[in-house]
């Protein structure tokens, strides 16, 4: 079929949510002429749910996006109203930064960045069809029947793909926040042979700040100590006039209101068909599943400096509007709350992610990539991480360069993508620290050390960022050498000082590094005995030094495990393998191999239902095939 293309691009990104923004910025910054097509320009990088970025595992993803040269970290550092480090009482592997965002400002600043980006065109239009020729992408067709050519297309439609909003008995076609739904494109993706699924998510009511009785709630302030998501942000720019959040709880009256109205709840009345998120359930689901709990936490989160809207974190619901109002006013501090927006559920189509390669390109159609909630994930951060990887790989593909595959030992982004393409997902996928077997080496403090070189290689880390990174690395290496070679001797004066600090005195000479391994000794205490470094160290360097030294033994064990797995990942499986040709392999393993088509032995070993015996048989088969090919 011949198309009359109005304009030509290298890459077209469909959808301007958090995934689409990162994908389009990455592609354009790598030198590709890129079109970012969105249904509504006013919803670019919009936050239809919670007004925050980061949190457990998610905050580390934002640091990883930043280290690779993405935008999310920089944008939240320009637009936050509160910053807080979570899990400070726990080990470094689970600490993560979380910021409350000025919702409107976050979207506005990101739109400004996109509009000013060279090689990137932003356009309000609805894409109805992806154009395919001989199994590869050639462009798109819009609802206004305009055709645009492209060598790669990235689909990042979020919850708009055949989206339907559900509120009580009311159900209507809509994307998030009452935007248009993308229906024809959903049909098109299915017609291309892609398997589709249907998920559900939801959001809570918003209430007016001035109608809250804050005396009945608990204040939740931000951190005084400077912290940032972007490695480019400076401590001197840290906000001191932060806006607090507030904590309150549901109670027995709240639970009674929900229980007596369960017959009107779409989740239980049969109106909701899609699968909802396990780790962010609606309040009605929580009340039913955890009937023994007397109360549930609710955080009151301001949505910005210039708005009265307050988000009730923990009260996601699709109950009828009158029930929501009664429920809200049953909560301490909210007795006179004025509801500005009702909560709702939204159902939407997804592309089942086992159909993707680790680059996020579909296996079936060359040049077609998908990212974000389209792949079955939940959360802005997971979406942005996928968008960045999809945008990078779309650019690398048309440039004829080696693809980027982040391994599970490289980044949480790698863990997420591997989970999706290897195991699939039966519910909206959320990143958790427990999903990462190498979490001690995937920390928030070392994201730049792990990923900046990769960002540089693909062309997203500019000279300024790279100089800052190499300078930080030089400081780290130099100070680590000094701490490793400078000794503290158990002389009387030293031990008296140690005693006054309340610590156990030394019996033998030891290096400052060994001294720092004591749980109670931090960097500042250690250098009080050996003197300061020749130059003032970056605060991030000091944090990294403390963690690397105190957890050195555990980190080494993790790196040894990574080395073993690397050998498995290097053993590739041929594309043309006939799984029915392998004798003795278990029936379940054979079925899973056919469905997933793993690309390496490492990926094959992680498929649910595949056991070590199946992998041994597969390796013997591949070795025999290799020898046979060599002899012929």
PyMOL commands that set and color helices and strands:
alter all, ss='L'
color gray80, all
select helices_A, chain A and resi 18-29+41-43+58-68+72-79+92-94+103-115+176-178+184-191+209-211+214-216+235-237+252-260+262-264+266-269+283-289+321-328+353-355+372-375+380-399+412-423+433-435+447-458+463-485+492-500+512-516+523-530+539-550+552-569+579-581+587-596+601-605+612-631
alter helices_A, ss='H'
color red, helices_A
select strands_A, chain A and resi 5-8+11-14+34-38+52-54+80-86+96-101+120-124+127-133+136-142+147-149+152-155+164-167+170-173+196-208+218-220+245-249+297-302+309-316+339-341+344-351+368-370+487-488+510-511
alter strands_A, ss='S'
color yellow, strands_A
deselect
rebuild
show_as cartoon
